[in-house]
Amino acid sequence: MAPLSIRSGIPLPDEARERLRVELARRLSPHAARIERATARIDAQEAAETGFDRVCKVKVSLAELPAVVVEERGSDLGELAARTADAVDRALRRAFQRARTASGAPARAAQGAAGTGRTPGVRPIPGDEGSLIDRRVGHAAANLERALARPEKRRRDVYVDTAAAGTSATDREAGYGATARRNTKRNTAGMTAALEDSRTEPSRKSTRRSANRMRGGTALEHKAVTRSVSPKARATRAQVERGKGPRTRNR
């Protein structure tokens, strides 16, 4: 556990000091490996309603990040200790989350490659059921670089037997029928690689014929027909027809 110092500018009972120490230690212990030291100070401050309030200020110095400072106030020392400890825990979690977000995926990918001992830039190719870059596996920078490597063209460990049944010569050029790797470009001028890489379907579905030769408006047509023959629609039409029919007098 990192050193924890508690200071006070006002008379502080021993039980209140110990309560604050226990609460802070409980919240700081999960992050002990990244904390260098922690300092807490309690002072008094004037308040309009109660006359004065206790103010607890905690500063946590981190090993690789800027220090986290939290300040809470209240009249009850026990409640103040618990609330301050909770605020410190939330502030630390936010700081660590921001650090992970700022580091980005490339840093994590590089760290993982170094830990496994593999040569940087040479990654294993997934099987036919996987994808290099798409909405399912993500469009991270590592996935983009792996797709731009064009492994189906330049690496012999991704051999495509064009003589096999159901395999064409374009599979060697595009990579197992997927078009995202062929159409992917680096983000050099604000472009985004957002094409869908699929083993069985083309990515630009809006410009291709459907796989089962179904017309593009069939789904909308089916929805319109279903809506027109629904019980509510039939009842509405019957009511309109009754209103337009000849009127008879009661005799």
C-alpha positions in Angstrom: 0.0 0.0 0.0 1.3 3.5 -0.9 2.0 5.9 2.0 -1.1 7.6 3.2 -0.8 10.8 5.2 -3.7 12.5 7.0 -3.4 16.1 8.2 -5.8 18.4 9.9 -6.1 22.1 10.5 -8.7 21.7 13.1 -9.0 19.4 16.2 -9.8 15.9 14.8 -10.9 13.0 17.1 -8.9 9.9 16.8 -11.9 7.8 15.7 -12.7 10.3 12.9 -9.0 10.1 11.7 -9.1 6.3 11.8 -12.4 6.2 9.9 -11.0 8.4 7.1 -7.8 6.3 7.0 -9.8 3.0 6.7 -12.1 4.4 4.0 -9.3 5.8 1.9 -7.2 2.7 2.2 -10.1 0.5 1.1 -10.7 2.6 -2.0 -7.0 3.1 -2.8 -5.9 -0.6 -2.4 -7.2 -1.8 -5.8 -5.0 0.9 -7.5 -2.0 0.5 -5.2 0.4 -0.5 -8.0 -0.1 2.8 -9.8 -0.1 5.1 -6.7 3.0 6.7 -5.3 1.5 8.5 -2.3 -1.7 9.9 -1.0 -2.3 13.0 1.2 -5.6 14.0 2.9 -6.2 17.2 4.8 -9.3 18.3 6.8 -10.0 22.0 7.4 -12.9 24.1 8.5 -14.8 26.6 6.3 -17.6 29.0 7.0 -21.1 27.9 5.9 -24.3 30.0 5.8 -26.5 27.3 7.3 -24.4 25.4 9.8 -21.9 28.1 10.7 -19.0 26.1 9.4 -18.3 22.9 7.4 -15.4 20.5 7.3 -13.6 20.4 4.0 -11.6 17.2 3.1 -9.1 17.6 0.3 -7.3 14.5 -1.0 -4.3 14.5 -3.4 -3.2 11.2 -5.0 0.1 11.1 -6.8 0.3 8.6 -9.6 3.3 6.9 -11.1 2.7 7.7 -14.8 -0.2 10.1 -14.7 -0.9 13.6 -13.3 -2.0 13.8 -9.7 -5.7 13.4 -8.9 -7.2 16.0 -6.5 -10.6 15.6 -4.9 -12.4 18.0 -2.5 -15.5 17.2 -0.5 -17.3 19.1 2.3 -19.9 18.3 5.0 -20.7 18.7 8.7 -20.6 15.1 9.8 -17.1 13.6 9.8 -18.1 10.0 9.3 -20.3 10.8 6.3 -17.6 13.1 4.9 -15.0 10.3 5.1 -17.2 7.9 3.2 -18.2 10.4 0.6 -14.6 11.6 0.1 -13.3 8.0 -0.4 -16.0 7.3 -3.0 -15.1 10.5 -4.9 -11.4 9.5 -4.9 -12.3 6.1 -6.3 -14.4 7.6 -9.1 -11.7 10.1 -9.9 -9.0 7.5 -10.2 -11.2 5.2 -12.4 -11.9 8.2 -14.7 -8.2 9.1 -14.9 -7.2 5.5 -15.8 -10.0 5.2 -18.4 -8.9 8.5 -20.1 -5.3 7.2 -20.1 -6.4 3.9 -21.8 -8.5 5.9 -24.4 -5.7 8.3 -25.2 -3.2 5.5 -25.7 -5.3 4.0 -28.5 -5.3 0.5 -30.1 -1.9 0.8 -31.9 0.0 1.0 -28.6 -1.9 -2.0 -27.1 -1.3 -4.0 -30.3 2.5 -3.2 -30.2 2.7 -4.1 -26.6 1.0 -7.5 -27.3 3.3 -8.3 -30.2 6.3 -7.5 -28.0 5.0 -9.8 -25.2 4.5 -12.8 -27.5 7.9 -12.5 -29.3 6.4 -12.3 -32.8 8.0 -10.2 -35.5 6.2 -6.8 -35.7 4.1 -6.4 -38.8 3.7 -10.2 -39.4 0.5 -11.4 -37.9 -1.3 -14.7 -38.4 -4.0 -14.7 -41.0 -7.5 -15.7 -39.6 -9.4 -18.6 -41.0 -12.1 -18.4 -43.6 -14.7 -17.8 -41.0 -13.0 -14.6 -39.8 -12.3 -11.1 -41.3 -9.4 -8.8 -41.3 -11.3 -5.5 -41.1 -15.1 -5.0 -40.8 -17.8 -3.9 -38.4 -17.6 -7.2 -36.6 -13.9 -7.2 -35.8 -13.5 -3.4 -35.8 -11.7 -0.8 -37.9 -8.7 -0.3 -35.6 -5.4 0.9 -37.0 -3.9 -2.6 -36.5 -6.7 -4.2 -38.6 -6.2 -1.6 -41.3 -2.5 -2.2 -41.6 -3.1 -6.0 -41.7 -5.6 -5.5 -44.5 -3.3 -3.2 -46.4 -0.6 -5.8 -46.3 -2.5 -7.7 -49.0 -1.5 -11.1 -47.6 -3.5 -12.9 -50.2 -1.2 -11.5 -52.9 2.2 -11.3 -51.2 2.4 -14.0 -48.6 2.5 -17.6 -49.6 1.0 -18.8 -46.4 -2.3 -17.6 -47.6 -2.4 -19.7 -50.7 -5.6 -19.8 -52.8 -6.1 -22.8 -55.0 -7.9 -21.4 -58.0 -8.4 -24.9 -59.4 -10.6 -25.9 -56.5 -14.4 -26.0 -57.0 -16.1 -22.7 -56.3 -12.9 -20.7 -56.3 -12.1 -18.2 -59.0 -9.0 -16.4 -60.1 -10.4 -13.2 -58.5 -10.1 -14.7 -55.1 -6.3 -14.4 -55.4 -6.7 -10.7 -56.3 -9.4 -9.7 -53.8 -8.8 -12.2 -51.1 -11.4 -15.0 -50.8 -14.1 -12.9 -52.5 -14.0 -10.2 -49.9 -13.8 -6.6 -51.2 -12.9 -4.6 -48.1 -9.2 -5.4 -48.4 -9.1 -4.6 -52.0 -11.0 -1.3 -51.5 -9.3 -0.2 -48.2 -7.2 2.9 -48.2 -5.1 4.6 -45.6 -6.6 7.6 -43.8 -4.2 10.1 -45.4 -6.8 12.7 -46.3 -9.6 12.2 -43.9 -10.8 9.0 -45.5 -12.4 6.3 -43.5 -12.2 2.5 -44.1 -15.8 1.6 -43.4 -16.4 -1.1 -46.0 -17.9 -4.4 -44.8 -15.6 -7.4 -45.3 -17.6 -10.6 -45.7 -16.5 -14.0 -46.9 -19.8 -14.6 -48.8 -21.4 -11.2 -49.6 -20.0 -8.1 -51.4 -19.5 -5.0 -49.4 -21.2 -2.5 -51.8 -24.6 -4.1 -51.5 -26.4 -1.1 -52.8 -24.8 -1.4 -56.3 -25.0 -5.2 -56.6 -27.8 -7.6 -57.4 -29.2 -9.5 -54.5 -28.0 -13.0 -53.9 -31.4 -14.7 -54.4 -32.4 -12.4 -57.4 -35.1 -10.8 -55.3 -36.2 -7.3 -56.4 -35.1 -4.5 -54.2 -38.6 -3.2 -53.4 -40.0 -6.6 -52.5 -39.7 -6.0 -48.7 -41.5 -2.7 -48.9 -44.2 -4.1 -51.2 -44.8 -7.0 -48.8 -45.0 -4.5 -45.9 -47.6 -2.4 -47.8 -49.7 -5.4 -48.7 -49.7 -6.7 -45.2 -50.7 -3.3 -43.9 -53.6 -3.1 -46.4 -55.1 -6.5 -45.5 -54.8 -6.1 -41.7 -58.0 -6.4 -39.6 -57.8 -2.7 -38.8 -57.5 -1.7 -42.5 -60.4 -4.0 -43.5 -62.6 -2.6 -40.8 -61.8 1.0 -41.9 -62.7 0.2 -45.5 -66.0 -1.5 -44.4 -66.9 1.5 -42.4 -66.2 3.9 -45.3 -68.3 1.7 -47.6 -71.2 1.6 -45.2 -71.1 5.4 -45.0 -71.3 5.7 -48.8 -74.1 3.2 -49.3 -77.8 4.1 -49.8 -79.7 5.2 -46.7 -82.9 3.4 -45.8 -85.8 4.8 -43.7 -87.1 2.9 -40.7 -90.8 2.1 -41.2 
